[in-house]
């Protein structure tokens, strides 16, 4: 394909992403489903060139920034509190699912070597960070469930990749040593953590000394790729290195980045992550054509592989439910014996956890790395795509219904010690203490009366919103609706003055920026 044609294809794909995203919002679908189905449909339109994904490039291009973004906004306190549960899902559930899928595949196809069956299990076992993020951002879950699912999706790829590499090596004659696999996983994980911490601290040190905003935004974008590539270069887990770097920077961002850097970086990252997430699902859909061609066409795939594919999907779904319910029963036993601090999830939450196991780009990319000499390669590719399709479309589209059916919701136990209003009051009182100190001359004379009045008013304004939380929310919404109306009137006047040639462009842009910041602040406070 000519480079210009490739560029035109990318532009066309981005236009399709915007159209499909609009359609998803119009139909109230999760955008990932519309993009996946849309990509699969577009792949078969005559004249659209076939897209052959390079699996290594897909992993390097898409995985690091999306992992970085997820880790950046991870609540570290909750991550640490539920770390044992996250490890249980990220390692234990992946290993258990791999074994169950391997046994199912060998039962369906006895001629397929056990090691090859294990490779298939390792491919489809880890739920995907991108798919989980795409679906979970559209639903509301208790904080514990969100932390477990997000933490699992950040770490489970490392376990799946280690299992996959050992299974492929064993299939092609290298043999399999469980102790060696466990030792290598430990080395990869600890090495990835070390690389991530080192890079995270290096970036923090750079941010403390570099005060130019744009280079810092660029560094925040590049560090995910740097962490991943560095980890892979020194033969440790690039996934864990990226996640650790993201956790470190997410923790320190509040004290080393200026407001301008955070605002600009957030805006940049929001667009970048949107494009990357959407592109991932589009490319998965586009890859359907290539996968079906490898399998001999749609009729051949459905005729000979439909039952095995359904069995594989059923096996990994049952395995996930079995592990989660089994782990919850073990927690309940420990809790009754007074040995465990974590309370059991309960059946409703366990059902939601079991159903939230969407697969995505890592599953497909890993499947595409299978050597040509691998027994059952075509079936594994088709199985990988089938698992992605079923889990994203079926589980992703019904997760909200499952949440409502089970009645899982945030409770008082999930709430932090201090709510939003209380935290805002505490913040404003801290601001007022500084203003009261600096607004007066050494002799006690007030030299900034209006500033003192303004901060005194802000520190006490929350007292006026007494009543129930619902009444407070209504009062706050009305307050900021008024501010937004005033901002709109100010912007309209600025545009009128500019169009009448009474102010120049520099004045327009400067004052408009002030209005934009005021509007963003009001919208954020209202939400």
SEMI-443142 format. One record per residue (C-alpha): x, y, z; residue number from 1. Coordinates in nm, 3 decimals. Layout:
BEGIN
> X Y Z NUM
...
END
This chain:
BEGIN
> 0.000 0.000 0.000 1
> 0.133 0.343 -0.099 2
> 0.204 0.573 0.198 3
> -0.051 0.826 0.074 4
> -0.315 0.552 0.051 5
> -0.229 0.445 0.405 6
> -0.272 0.803 0.524 7
> -0.605 0.828 0.344 8
> -0.713 0.502 0.509 9
> -0.622 0.639 0.854 10
> -0.819 0.959 0.788 11
> -1.113 0.753 0.668 12
> -1.095 0.537 0.979 13
> -1.096 0.844 1.205 14
> -1.401 0.982 1.023 15
> -1.570 0.643 1.066 16
> -1.481 0.649 1.437 17
> -1.656 0.985 1.480 18
> -1.965 0.864 1.291 19
> -1.985 0.536 1.485 20
> -1.932 0.714 1.816 21
> -2.218 0.949 1.734 22
> -2.434 0.651 1.635 23
> -2.351 0.472 1.961 24
> -2.456 0.775 2.165 25
> -2.775 0.806 1.958 26
> -2.861 0.437 2.011 27
> -2.733 0.439 2.372 28
> -2.484 0.162 2.297 29
> -2.140 0.133 2.453 30
> -1.912 0.296 2.190 31
> -1.682 -0.010 2.190 32
> -1.963 -0.227 2.049 33
> -2.049 0.014 1.768 34
> -1.681 0.051 1.677 35
> -1.617 -0.324 1.681 36
> -1.920 -0.406 1.467 37
> -1.859 -0.105 1.242 38
> -1.498 -0.203 1.184 39
> -1.598 -0.559 1.100 40
> -1.861 -0.434 0.855 41
> -1.630 -0.184 0.686 42
> -1.365 -0.454 0.637 43
> -1.587 -0.635 0.385 44
> -1.685 -0.330 0.179 45
> -1.549 -0.374 -0.175 46
> -1.250 -0.155 -0.240 47
> -1.146 -0.125 0.122 48
> -0.791 -0.264 0.141 49
> -0.722 -0.554 0.373 50
> -0.548 -0.460 0.694 51
> -0.285 -0.697 0.828 52
> -0.198 -0.606 1.185 53
> 0.157 -0.642 1.303 54
> 0.101 -0.782 1.655 55
> 0.422 -0.643 1.805 56
> 0.343 -0.297 1.668 57
> -0.014 -0.315 1.799 58
> 0.106 -0.398 2.150 59
> 0.379 -0.132 2.151 60
> 0.163 0.138 1.993 61
> -0.163 0.103 2.183 62
> -0.099 -0.078 2.511 63
> 0.151 0.153 2.690 64
> -0.044 0.482 2.667 65
> -0.372 0.317 2.762 66
> -0.215 0.134 3.056 67
> -0.042 0.456 3.155 68
> -0.367 0.650 3.151 69
> -0.543 0.387 3.359 70
> -0.262 0.373 3.615 71
> -0.231 0.754 3.626 72
> -0.586 0.789 3.761 73
> -0.582 0.480 3.982 74
> -0.665 0.548 4.346 75
> -0.348 0.413 4.505 76
> -0.495 0.387 4.856 77
> -0.777 0.161 4.733 78
> -0.535 -0.022 4.502 79
> -0.311 -0.103 4.798 80
> -0.606 -0.194 5.023 81
> -0.741 -0.446 4.772 82
> -0.406 -0.560 4.633 83
> -0.449 -0.923 4.742 84
> -0.785 -0.939 4.566 85
> -0.635 -0.777 4.256 86
> -0.353 -1.034 4.251 87
> -0.605 -1.313 4.294 88
> -0.781 -1.198 3.976 89
> -0.472 -1.091 3.780 90
> -0.271 -1.409 3.848 91
> -0.493 -1.673 4.007 92
> -0.795 -1.625 3.781 93
> -0.575 -1.608 3.470 94
> -0.397 -1.933 3.560 95
> -0.723 -2.110 3.651 96
> -0.897 -1.992 3.332 97
> -0.597 -2.103 3.125 98
> -0.623 -2.455 3.272 99
> -1.000 -2.477 3.223 100
> -0.983 -2.354 2.862 101
> -0.690 -2.588 2.792 102
> -0.886 -2.886 2.925 103
> -1.191 -2.784 2.720 104
> -0.986 -2.742 2.400 105
> -0.817 -3.081 2.448 106
> -1.155 -3.245 2.508 107
> -1.290 -3.090 2.188 108
> -0.978 -3.165 1.983 109
> -0.783 -3.456 2.135 110
> -0.524 -3.434 1.857 111
> -0.418 -3.087 1.973 112
> -0.118 -3.110 2.211 113
> -0.177 -3.011 2.572 114
> 0.080 -2.734 2.548 115
> -0.098 -2.586 2.244 116
> -0.427 -2.600 2.436 117
> -0.256 -2.415 2.721 118
> -0.136 -2.151 2.474 119
> -0.498 -2.097 2.365 120
> -0.601 -2.068 2.730 121
> -0.330 -1.809 2.797 122
> -0.442 -1.608 2.493 123
> -0.806 -1.574 2.599 124
> -0.767 -1.583 2.980 125
> -0.675 -1.219 3.068 126
> -0.957 -0.961 3.049 127
> -0.837 -0.657 2.859 128
> -0.755 -0.318 3.009 129
> -0.889 -0.128 2.707 130
> -1.216 -0.322 2.689 131
> -1.268 -0.301 3.065 132
> -1.206 0.072 3.063 133
> -1.435 0.130 2.765 134
> -1.725 -0.048 2.935 135
> -1.669 0.047 3.299 136
> -1.661 0.420 3.228 137
> -2.028 0.397 3.131 138
> -2.150 0.223 3.448 139
> -2.145 0.303 3.820 140
> -2.006 0.040 4.052 141
> -1.911 0.028 4.419 142
> -1.556 0.152 4.466 143
> -1.430 -0.190 4.573 144
> -1.557 -0.356 4.256 145
> -1.421 -0.079 4.035 146
> -1.080 -0.103 4.204 147
> -1.068 -0.482 4.165 148
> -1.168 -0.475 3.798 149
> -0.941 -0.187 3.702 150
> -0.647 -0.328 3.897 151
> -0.698 -0.671 3.743 152
> -0.702 -0.528 3.391 153
> -0.377 -0.339 3.455 154
> -0.178 -0.639 3.580 155
> -0.321 -0.957 3.427 156
> -0.154 -0.917 3.086 157
> 0.184 -0.988 3.245 158
> 0.066 -1.325 3.380 159
> -0.103 -1.416 3.051 160
> 0.203 -1.330 2.843 161
> 0.434 -1.543 3.060 162
> 0.199 -1.842 3.040 163
> 0.166 -1.794 2.665 164
> 0.541 -1.784 2.601 165
> 0.605 -2.099 2.805 166
> 0.315 -2.283 2.640 167
> 0.438 -2.198 2.289 168
> 0.792 -2.304 2.378 169
> 0.663 -2.633 2.517 170
> 0.453 -2.696 2.205 171
> 0.748 -2.643 1.974 172
> 0.969 -2.881 2.170 173
> 1.116 -2.673 2.449 174
> 0.945 -2.855 2.736 175
> 0.762 -2.698 3.029 176
> 0.886 -2.649 3.383 177
> 0.621 -2.501 3.619 178
> 0.884 -2.387 3.870 179
> 1.083 -2.216 3.597 180
> 0.768 -2.042 3.476 181
> 0.686 -1.922 3.828 182
> 1.043 -1.802 3.880 183
> 1.048 -1.616 3.551 184
> 0.716 -1.449 3.629 185
> 0.855 -1.332 3.964 186
> 1.167 -1.194 3.796 187
> 0.962 -1.022 3.525 188
> 0.726 -0.869 3.782 189
> 0.992 -0.747 4.025 190
> 1.209 -0.622 3.742 191
> 0.914 -0.437 3.590 192
> 0.838 -0.274 3.925 193
> 1.203 -0.166 3.960 194
> 1.210 -0.016 3.610 195
> 0.877 0.159 3.669 196
> 0.986 0.309 4.000 197
> 1.316 0.428 3.853 198
> 1.149 0.594 3.554 199
> 0.872 0.740 3.768 200
> 1.119 0.900 4.009 201
> 1.329 1.024 3.717 202
> 1.025 1.194 3.564 203
> 0.934 1.346 3.901 204
> 1.287 1.486 3.933 205
> 1.268 1.630 3.580 206
> 0.927 1.784 3.650 207
> 1.061 1.956 3.964 208
> 1.336 2.125 3.761 209
> 1.169 2.180 3.423 210
> 0.916 2.461 3.424 211
> 0.836 2.475 3.053 212
> 0.480 2.348 3.014 213
> 0.483 2.195 2.665 214
> 0.793 1.974 2.716 215
> 0.635 1.840 3.036 216
> 0.315 1.753 2.851 217
> 0.522 1.573 2.586 218
> 0.715 1.387 2.857 219
> 0.389 1.274 3.016 220
> 0.287 1.132 2.678 221
> 0.617 0.961 2.601 222
> 0.693 0.808 2.939 223
> 0.444 0.523 2.894 224
> 0.616 0.407 2.577 225
> 0.958 0.462 2.733 226
> 0.867 0.249 3.035 227
> 0.725 -0.031 2.820 228
> 1.018 -0.038 2.575 229
> 1.274 -0.014 2.855 230
> 1.113 -0.302 3.040 231
> 1.108 -0.520 2.729 232
> 1.466 -0.420 2.641 233
> 1.600 -0.541 2.976 234
> 1.381 -0.855 2.958 235
> 1.137 -0.772 3.235 236
> 0.764 -0.701 3.215 237
> 0.699 -0.391 3.006 238
> 0.335 -0.403 3.121 239
> 0.423 -0.386 3.490 240
> 0.693 -0.125 3.425 241
> 0.436 0.097 3.252 242
> 0.174 0.050 3.523 243
> 0.426 0.122 3.801 244
> 0.546 0.437 3.625 245
> 0.185 0.552 3.585 246
> 0.108 0.488 3.951 247
> 0.417 0.683 4.059 248
> 0.342 0.983 3.838 249
> -0.027 0.975 3.928 250
> 0.070 1.001 4.295 251
> 0.318 1.287 4.248 252
> 0.136 1.485 3.975 253
> -0.047 1.697 4.233 254
> 0.275 1.836 4.379 255
> 0.519 1.851 4.086 256
> 0.300 1.970 3.798 257
> 0.166 2.322 3.771 258
> -0.201 2.391 3.707 259
> -0.122 2.480 3.345 260
> 0.059 2.150 3.288 261
> -0.222 1.946 3.442 262
> -0.493 2.123 3.242 263
> -0.304 2.098 2.913 264
> -0.192 1.740 2.976 265
> -0.544 1.633 3.071 266
> -0.687 1.786 2.754 267
> -0.416 1.624 2.542 268
> -0.453 1.285 2.708 269
> -0.832 1.289 2.681 270
> -0.814 1.326 2.303 271
> -0.524 1.082 2.268 272
> -0.693 0.810 2.473 273
> -1.022 0.858 2.288 274
> -0.852 0.814 1.950 275
> -0.643 0.518 2.064 276
> -0.930 0.334 2.234 277
> -1.157 0.384 1.935 278
> -0.883 0.282 1.692 279
> -0.823 -0.040 1.887 280
> -1.183 -0.153 1.847 281
> -1.195 -0.044 1.484 282
> -0.878 -0.239 1.407 283
> -1.011 -0.547 1.587 284
> -1.318 -0.525 1.365 285
> -1.104 -0.476 1.054 286
> -0.900 -0.785 1.145 287
> -1.210 -1.007 1.109 288
> -1.157 -1.025 0.733 289
> -0.801 -1.151 0.773 290
> -0.901 -1.403 1.042 291
> -1.183 -1.545 0.830 292
> -0.959 -1.571 0.525 293
> -0.712 -1.775 0.731 294
> -0.997 -2.002 0.842 295
> -1.113 -2.064 0.484 296
> -1.404 -1.819 0.476 297
> -1.714 -1.754 0.684 298
> -1.895 -2.075 0.583 299
> -1.597 -2.293 0.671 300
> -1.546 -2.114 1.001 301
> -1.909 -2.146 1.106 302
> -1.944 -2.499 0.973 303
> -1.645 -2.656 1.142 304
> -1.563 -2.429 1.433 305
> -1.889 -2.279 1.564 306
> -1.942 -2.543 1.834 307
> -1.579 -2.542 1.956 308
> -1.583 -2.161 1.967 309
> -1.900 -2.153 2.177 310
> -1.752 -2.416 2.407 311
> -1.435 -2.209 2.456 312
> -1.638 -1.894 2.533 313
> -1.855 -2.091 2.775 314
> -1.551 -2.247 2.943 315
> -1.373 -1.919 3.011 316
> -1.697 -1.758 3.134 317
> -1.769 -2.046 3.371 318
> -1.405 -2.049 3.487 319
> -1.421 -1.681 3.579 320
> -1.743 -1.725 3.773 321
> -1.606 -2.035 3.946 322
> -1.288 -1.855 4.055 323
> -1.469 -1.545 4.181 324
> -1.737 -1.738 4.370 325
> -1.475 -1.979 4.505 326
> -1.256 -1.693 4.623 327
> -1.556 -1.524 4.782 328
> -1.649 -1.846 4.967 329
> -1.290 -1.868 5.095 330
> -1.310 -1.506 5.213 331
> -1.638 -1.582 5.389 332
> -1.477 -1.878 5.568 333
> -1.179 -1.667 5.677 334
> -1.412 -1.392 5.793 335
> -1.613 -1.634 6.007 336
> -1.293 -1.770 6.159 337
> -1.179 -1.416 6.236 338
> -0.873 -1.452 6.013 339
> -0.955 -1.216 5.728 340
> -0.993 -0.839 5.717 341
> -1.167 -0.829 5.379 342
> -1.540 -0.888 5.383 343
> -1.687 -1.122 5.120 344
> -1.826 -0.956 4.810 345
> -2.158 -1.135 4.826 346
> -2.342 -1.305 4.541 347
> -2.470 -0.989 4.363 348
> -2.123 -0.829 4.346 349
> -1.964 -1.162 4.249 350
> -2.210 -1.196 3.959 351
> -2.117 -0.850 3.832 352
> -1.746 -0.929 3.868 353
> -1.789 -1.255 3.679 354
> -1.978 -1.089 3.396 355
> -1.724 -0.803 3.359 356
> -1.459 -1.008 3.178 357
> -1.430 -0.840 2.839 358
> -1.137 -0.934 2.616 359
> -0.975 -0.707 2.360 360
> -0.666 -0.599 2.174 361
> -0.411 -0.794 2.381 362
> -0.595 -1.120 2.315 363
> -0.591 -1.057 1.940 364
> -0.235 -0.926 1.926 365
> -0.098 -1.222 2.123 366
> -0.288 -1.465 1.900 367
> -0.136 -1.303 1.592 368
> 0.214 -1.372 1.728 369
> 0.156 -1.749 1.709 370
> 0.427 -1.914 1.494 371
> 0.315 -2.066 1.163 372
> 0.429 -2.407 1.289 373
> 0.196 -2.390 1.590 374
> -0.062 -2.673 1.582 375
> -0.417 -2.540 1.563 376
> -0.303 -2.187 1.480 377
> -0.602 -2.099 1.261 378
> -0.848 -2.221 1.522 379
> -0.671 -2.022 1.792 380
> -0.692 -1.704 1.584 381
> -1.062 -1.756 1.520 382
> -1.121 -1.845 1.885 383
> -0.943 -1.527 1.997 384
> -1.160 -1.312 1.774 385
> -1.475 -1.499 1.871 386
> -1.402 -1.448 2.241 387
> -1.344 -1.075 2.186 388
> -1.663 -1.040 1.984 389
> -1.885 -1.228 2.229 390
> -1.745 -1.073 2.547 391
> -1.743 -0.714 2.420 392
> -2.080 -0.729 2.244 393
> -2.275 -0.957 2.478 394
> -2.117 -0.884 2.816 395
> -2.039 -0.521 2.738 396
> -2.393 -0.442 2.623 397
> -2.564 -0.622 2.913 398
> -2.334 -0.529 3.203 399
> -2.557 -0.235 3.294 400
> -2.861 -0.465 3.299 401
> -2.676 -0.713 3.520 402
> -2.582 -0.434 3.761 403
> -2.942 -0.319 3.784 404
> -3.071 -0.677 3.816 405
> -2.833 -0.760 4.100 406
> -2.898 -0.431 4.275 407
> -2.527 -0.360 4.319 408
> -2.471 0.006 4.402 409
> -2.246 0.232 4.600 410
> -2.319 0.228 4.972 411
> -2.225 0.441 5.271 412
> -1.938 0.200 5.338 413
> -1.793 0.294 4.998 414
> -1.800 0.666 5.076 415
> -1.477 0.836 5.184 416
> -1.448 0.980 5.534 417
> -1.514 1.330 5.398 418
> -1.758 1.415 5.121 419
> -1.715 1.664 4.839 420
> -1.883 1.954 5.022 421
> -1.692 1.894 5.345 422
> -1.363 1.873 5.155 423
> -1.444 2.195 4.969 424
> -1.519 2.374 5.297 425
> -1.189 2.251 5.444 426
> -1.001 2.366 5.133 427
> -1.163 2.712 5.140 428
> -1.091 2.758 5.509 429
> -0.725 2.679 5.445 430
> -0.725 2.941 5.168 431
> -0.893 3.192 5.399 432
> -0.630 3.142 5.671 433
> -0.355 3.234 5.426 434
> -0.548 3.533 5.287 435
> -0.624 3.662 5.638 436
> -0.254 3.647 5.717 437
> -0.131 3.815 5.398 438
> -0.415 4.065 5.348 439
> -0.303 4.269 5.647 440
> -0.002 4.497 5.692 441
> 0.234 4.438 5.988 442
> 0.040 4.697 6.190 443
> -0.286 4.507 6.133 444
> -0.427 4.740 5.865 445
> -0.622 4.557 5.595 446
> -0.452 4.623 5.263 447
> -0.661 4.385 5.049 448
> -1.018 4.431 5.176 449
> -1.196 4.303 4.868 450
> -0.981 3.991 4.848 451
> -1.039 3.921 5.216 452
> -1.412 3.970 5.172 453
> -1.417 3.741 4.870 454
> -1.239 3.451 5.043 455
> -1.440 3.498 5.362 456
> -1.756 3.474 5.154 457
> -1.632 3.164 4.971 458
> -1.538 2.992 5.298 459
> -1.885 3.041 5.442 460
> -2.100 3.005 5.133 461
> -2.140 2.628 5.178 462
> -2.315 2.698 5.508 463
> -2.601 2.852 5.309 464
> -2.665 2.524 5.129 465
> -2.809 2.353 5.435 466
> -3.056 2.069 5.402 467
> -3.053 1.726 5.246 468
> -2.786 1.629 4.988 469
> -3.054 1.650 4.717 470
> -3.149 2.003 4.821 471
> -2.783 2.101 4.832 472
> -2.729 1.958 4.485 473
> -3.023 2.159 4.351 474
> -2.900 2.480 4.513 475
> -2.545 2.426 4.385 476
> -2.672 2.350 4.034 477
> -2.881 2.668 4.030 478
> -2.583 2.870 4.157 479
> -2.352 2.751 3.881 480
> -2.621 2.767 3.614 481
> -2.632 3.138 3.689 482
> -2.253 3.162 3.655 483
> -2.269 2.978 3.320 484
> -2.539 3.217 3.198 485
> -2.320 3.513 3.296 486
> -2.021 3.357 3.116 487
> -2.230 3.306 2.803 488
> -2.344 3.668 2.813 489
> -1.985 3.787 2.854 490
> -1.866 3.574 2.562 491
> -2.150 3.702 2.343 492
> -2.051 4.060 2.422 493
> -1.684 3.991 2.344 494
> -1.776 3.845 2.006 495
> -2.001 4.146 1.933 496
> -1.720 4.388 2.016 497
> -1.475 4.191 1.800 498
> -1.712 4.174 1.505 499
> -1.773 4.551 1.538 500
> -1.392 4.602 1.523 501
> -1.391 4.766 1.866 502
> -1.138 4.518 2.014 503
> -0.853 4.334 1.846 504
> -0.788 3.959 1.832 505
> -0.537 3.963 2.116 506
> -0.791 4.118 2.354 507
> -1.058 3.870 2.239 508
> -0.837 3.566 2.298 509
> -0.709 3.688 2.634 510
> -1.051 3.765 2.780 511
> -1.207 3.459 2.619 512
> -0.948 3.238 2.791 513
> -1.054 3.386 3.127 514
> -1.417 3.310 3.046 515
> -1.327 2.956 2.935 516
> -1.153 2.883 3.265 517
> -1.445 3.027 3.459 518
> -1.687 2.813 3.256 519
> -1.482 2.496 3.305 520
> -1.467 2.563 3.679 521
> -1.844 2.611 3.697 522
> -1.915 2.296 3.495 523
> -1.676 2.092 3.710 524
> -1.828 2.226 4.034 525
> -2.180 2.163 3.907 526
> -2.103 1.800 3.826 527
END
